[in-house]
Amino acid sequence: MSRSIFLILSTNAIGGAEKRFAGLWQSINQEPRLVNIFLVCSSMLLCDLKKQENLGVLFESGSKVIEHDFSGGFKQFRKATHAFIHRYGRKGDVLHFIGDHPLAVFPDYKVIFSITQSSFKNLNLYGRLGQFGGVLFSNLIDILDPTIYQYLKSVFFWKQRRISLTSNSYCNTTLFSSVPYEEKKDWFVFLGRFEKMKQVATLLNAIPSLYQTLQEGATNDLHFYFLGHGSLEGELRQMLLETRFRQVPVTIEYLSQPHEVLKQSKYFFSLQLHNNYPSKSLLEAMASGNIPIVTDVGQTRWLAKPEFSYYVPESFTEEDLCKTVTEVFEQEQSVLASKAAMASAFVAKEHTIEKMRDYYLNLYRRV
């Protein structure tokens, strides 16, 4: 009997990494002869993943999904991992941990650890030590960020050949597509987790000034969309109750099908601290013909290239944002249409599911 690969998503929250690896699992299972791979996640995360339009069909079959709860802190994660292996594992199987590692030795199994952080600056000391431990206790290590990749190769020099750089993210360009640019609306979109590292509160705070600056030149339904959820959602909604937002067209909501907004919008904010590469939501926005407005940090320009993107400083001010957005807004529509087409073509060429699937299949063969 062939060995099984368990793709373990230990968090309850859905984000770019969860969508990316669920998509990988789906792609591999569309050709079952490749490997025997199972998606392992909590019922809470599974519920959110099922709402993603391009993932629902395979989830309904249920045959390659294992519901298992890893929540409750690090000790519970370790305990839950051992319980999972005892119930489902066989000697020689592959445990592929995404983002978090239980920091335990599994001598009868092969272990792959995917570090999905875009920067170690996002983590506290304990978080960084956890990532280091994951490298130490794994047979192969897959790293998303090029800076982290180079750093860990130097620290764990004796494991250099076992550390690899993630090839790419991916985007379903059939689902994330655009209406003709002349039909698009003057919509600005933020799509992602409402967390501090995304600088979403700083962005929302600048929206009233931005609206005052742009409204006279807007011709097609000027609107600002904040799509997602997270720990700052209450703070964002409270901010909207302030008098200065009274006449400003802002929508805060979670959408399981954000492509319906992205295909009609023109502009997209990706304003993370430290790095925007390779943001799943930024890829989806670019594929949908949106102009990226991004913080100029890390390897952001690998994705949001200068030919079709606009930049603000990492610690941007209200004035920085208004200046850059005004510059974008005042461009000829033919220029913006050309930039949007370049962004979409770049995603279609460089960030395909086939390229990502081949990369991970090679990892599974190596381990």
C-alpha positions in Angstrom: 0.0 0.0 0.0 1.4 3.4 -0.9 2.2 5.9 1.8 -0.2 8.7 2.7 0.6 12.4 2.8 -1.2 14.4 5.5 -1.4 18.1 4.7 -2.0 19.6 8.2 -3.6 23.0 8.6 -3.6 23.5 12.4 -5.2 26.9 12.6 -9.0 27.6 12.8 -8.7 30.9 10.8 -8.7 31.1 7.1 -6.0 33.1 5.4 -3.8 33.1 2.3 -1.8 30.0 3.4 -4.9 28.0 4.1 -6.4 28.9 0.7 -3.2 28.1 -1.0 -2.6 24.7 0.4 -6.3 23.7 0.1 -5.9 24.6 -3.5 -2.8 22.4 -3.8 -4.7 19.5 -2.2 -7.5 20.0 -4.6 -5.2 20.1 -7.6 -3.4 17.0 -6.7 -6.6 15.1 -6.0 -7.9 15.9 -9.5 -5.2 13.5 -10.6 -5.3 10.8 -7.9 -2.6 8.7 -9.5 0.0 11.4 -8.4 0.0 10.8 -4.6 -2.3 9.8 -1.9 -2.9 13.1 -0.1 -5.3 14.0 2.7 -6.3 17.5 3.9 -6.3 17.6 7.7 -8.0 20.6 9.4 -10.6 21.6 12.1 -14.3 21.6 11.4 -14.3 25.4 11.8 -11.7 25.9 9.1 -13.3 23.3 6.9 -16.6 25.2 7.0 -14.8 28.4 5.8 -12.9 26.5 3.1 -16.1 25.0 1.8 -17.5 28.5 1.2 -14.7 29.2 -1.3 -16.4 28.8 -4.7 -13.4 27.1 -6.4 -12.9 24.5 -3.6 -16.4 23.3 -2.8 -16.8 20.4 -5.3 -14.0 18.3 -3.9 -14.9 19.0 -0.3 -18.3 17.6 -0.9 -16.8 14.1 -1.6 -15.2 14.1 1.8 -13.1 11.1 1.1 -9.7 12.8 1.4 -10.6 15.2 4.2 -9.9 14.5 7.9 -11.5 16.7 10.5 -9.2 17.1 13.5 -9.0 19.9 16.1 -5.6 21.3 16.9 -6.7 24.4 18.8 -6.0 25.3 22.4 -2.3 26.5 22.5 1.0 24.8 21.8 0.7 21.9 24.3 -2.7 21.0 22.9 -1.3 21.2 19.4 1.4 18.6 20.3 -1.1 16.4 22.1 -3.6 16.6 19.2 -0.8 15.8 16.7 0.1 12.6 18.5 -3.5 11.7 18.8 -4.0 12.2 15.1 -0.9 10.0 14.2 -2.0 7.3 16.5 -5.4 7.1 14.8 -4.5 7.7 11.2 -0.8 7.3 10.6 1.3 4.4 9.3 5.0 4.0 9.3 6.6 5.9 6.4 3.7 8.4 5.9 4.4 12.0 5.3 3.4 14.7 7.8 3.3 18.1 6.1 2.9 20.9 8.7 1.8 24.3 7.5 2.9 27.4 9.4 3.2 25.7 12.8 5.2 22.7 14.0 4.6 20.6 17.2 8.3 20.5 17.8 8.4 16.8 18.3 10.4 14.0 16.7 8.4 11.5 14.6 11.0 8.7 13.8 8.5 6.5 11.9 7.4 9.3 9.6 8.8 11.8 7.1 8.2 15.4 8.1 7.9 18.5 5.8 7.5 22.0 7.4 6.2 24.9 5.3 7.2 28.3 6.8 4.5 30.6 5.5 5.6 33.8 7.2 6.4 36.7 4.9 8.8 38.1 7.5 10.1 37.0 10.9 9.4 40.6 12.0 5.8 39.5 12.2 6.7 37.1 15.1 7.7 37.6 18.7 10.7 35.7 20.2 8.7 32.6 21.0 7.2 32.6 17.5 10.7 32.8 15.9 12.0 30.0 18.2 9.1 27.9 17.1 10.0 28.3 13.5 13.6 27.5 14.2 12.5 24.3 16.0 10.4 23.3 13.1 13.4 23.5 10.8 15.4 21.4 13.3 12.8 18.6 13.6 11.9 18.3 9.9 13.3 16.3 7.0 12.5 19.0 4.4 11.7 22.7 4.9 9.7 24.8 2.5 10.1 28.6 2.9 7.9 31.3 1.4 10.0 34.4 1.9 13.4 34.7 0.2 15.0 36.6 3.0 14.0 34.0 5.6 15.2 31.3 3.2 18.7 32.8 2.9 18.9 33.4 6.6 17.9 29.9 7.7 20.2 28.3 5.1 23.1 30.1 6.8 21.9 29.3 10.3 21.2 25.6 9.5 24.1 25.2 7.1 24.3 21.5 7.6 20.7 21.2 6.3 21.1 23.5 3.3 20.1 20.9 0.8 16.9 20.2 2.7 15.7 23.8 2.7 13.9 25.1 -0.4 12.2 28.3 -1.5 8.5 28.1 -2.4 8.2 28.3 -6.2 5.1 30.5 -6.3 1.6 31.1 -5.0 -1.3 30.7 -7.4 -4.5 32.2 -8.5 -7.5 30.7 -10.2 -7.6 33.1 -13.2 -10.9 31.6 -14.4 -12.6 32.6 -11.3 -10.7 35.8 -10.7 -11.2 37.6 -14.0 -12.2 41.1 -15.0 -15.0 42.8 -16.8 -13.8 45.2 -19.6 -11.9 48.0 -18.0 -14.2 50.7 -19.3 -17.0 49.0 -17.4 -15.2 48.9 -14.1 -16.2 51.1 -11.2 -14.2 53.6 -9.1 -14.0 51.0 -6.2 -11.0 50.7 -3.9 -10.6 47.3 -2.2 -8.8 46.0 0.8 -9.1 42.2 1.1 -7.5 40.2 3.9 -7.3 39.7 7.6 -8.1 42.6 9.8 -4.8 42.5 11.8 -2.2 45.1 12.8 0.4 43.9 10.3 -2.0 44.6 7.5 -2.2 48.3 8.6 -5.9 48.1 7.9 -6.8 50.6 10.7 -4.3 53.1 9.4 -5.9 52.8 6.0 -9.4 53.2 7.2 -8.4 56.2 9.2 -7.2 57.9 6.0 -10.4 57.2 3.9 -12.4 60.3 4.8 -9.6 62.6 3.6 -9.1 60.3 0.5 -12.8 60.6 -0.3 -12.8 64.4 -0.1 -9.8 64.4 -2.4 -11.2 62.1 -5.0 -15.0 62.6 -5.1 -15.1 65.5 -7.5 -13.1 63.5 -10.1 -15.0 60.3 -9.6 -17.4 59.4 -12.4 -18.5 55.8 -11.6 -19.6 55.0 -8.1 -16.7 55.9 -5.8 -16.7 53.3 -3.0 -14.2 51.8 -0.5 -14.5 48.1 0.4 -12.9 46.4 3.4 -13.4 42.7 2.9 -12.4 40.2 5.5 -12.5 39.6 9.3 -10.0 39.5 12.2 -9.2 40.9 15.6 -9.5 44.5 14.5 -13.0 44.2 13.1 -14.7 45.7 16.2 -12.3 48.7 16.1 -12.9 49.3 12.4 -16.7 49.2 12.8 -16.5 51.6 15.8 -14.4 54.0 13.7 -17.2 54.0 11.1 -19.5 55.5 13.7 -17.5 58.7 13.9 -19.0 61.8 12.4 -16.3 62.2 9.8 -17.4 58.9 8.1 -21.1 59.9 7.9 -21.2 60.7 4.2 -18.3 58.4 3.2 -19.2 55.3 1.1 -17.4 52.5 3.1 -18.4 48.9 3.3 -16.9 46.4 5.9 -17.9 42.8 5.4 -16.7 39.2 4.9 -17.3 37.7 1.5 -16.7 34.1 0.6 -16.8 35.1 -3.1 -14.7 38.3 -3.2 -14.2 37.9 -7.0 -17.6 39.4 -7.5 -16.2 42.7 -6.2 -12.7 42.4 -7.5 -13.8 41.9 -11.1 -15.6 45.3 -11.0 -13.1 47.3 -8.9 -10.2 49.3 -10.3 -7.8 49.7 -7.3 -6.4 47.4 -4.6 -4.7 48.2 -1.3 -2.0 45.8 0.0 -0.3 47.8 2.8 1.4 45.1 4.9 4.3 45.8 7.2 7.6 44.1 6.2 6.4 42.4 3.0 3.5 42.0 0.6 5.1 39.0 -1.3 3.4 36.8 -2.3 0.1 37.9 -1.0 -2.8 35.7 -2.2 -5.3 38.5 -2.1 -3.0 40.8 -4.1 -2.6 38.0 -6.7 -6.4 37.7 -6.9 -6.8 41.5 -7.3 -4.2 41.7 -10.0 -5.7 38.8 -11.9 -9.0 40.7 -11.7 -7.5 43.7 -13.4 -6.9 45.9 -10.3 -4.1 48.5 -10.0 -2.0 47.6 -6.9 -1.3 50.4 -4.3 1.2 48.8 -2.0 3.8 49.5 0.7 7.3 49.4 -0.8 8.8 46.8 1.5 10.6 43.4 1.4 10.1 41.6 -1.9 6.8 43.4 -2.7 8.2 44.5 -6.2 8.6 40.8 -7.2 4.9 40.7 -7.4 3.6 44.3 -7.6 6.0 45.3 -10.3 6.8 49.0 -11.1 5.3 48.7 -14.6 1.8 48.5 -13.2 2.0 49.3 -9.4 2.1 52.4 -7.2 3.9 52.6 -3.9 3.7 54.2 -0.4 6.3 54.1 2.4 5.9 51.3 4.9 5.0 53.7 7.7 2.7 55.8 5.4 0.8 58.8 6.5 -2.6 60.1 5.4 -0.8 62.6 3.2 1.4 59.8 1.6 -1.7 57.8 0.8 -3.7 60.7 -0.6 -0.7 61.8 -2.8 -0.2 58.4 -4.3 -3.8 57.6 -4.8 -4.4 61.0 -6.4 -1.6 60.3 -8.8 -3.2 57.0 -9.8 -6.7 58.5 -10.0 -5.6 61.3 -12.4 -4.0 58.9 -14.9 -5.7 58.5 -18.3 -8.0 55.6 -18.3 -6.2 54.1 -21.3 -3.0 54.1 -19.2 -4.7 52.4 -16.3 -6.3 49.8 -18.6 -2.9 48.9 -20.0 -1.4 48.6 -16.5 -4.3 46.4 -15.3 -3.9 44.2 -18.3 -0.1 43.8 -17.6 -0.9 42.9 -13.9 -3.4 40.2 -15.0 -1.1 38.8 -17.6 1.8 38.6 -15.1 -0.3 36.5 -12.7 -1.5 34.2 -15.5 2.0 33.5 -16.6 4.0 33.3 -13.3 1.6 32.1 -10.6 -0.2 29.0 -11.9 -1.5 26.1 -9.8 0.4 23.7 -12.2 3.8 25.3 -11.3 3.1 25.2 -7.6 1.8 21.6 -7.8 4.9 20.4 -9.6 7.1 22.0 -6.9 5.3 20.3 -4.0 5.1 16.9 -5.8 8.9 17.1 -6.2 9.2 17.7 -2.4 7.0 14.7 -1.7 9.2 12.6 -4.0 12.4 13.8 -2.3 11.2 13.1 1.2 
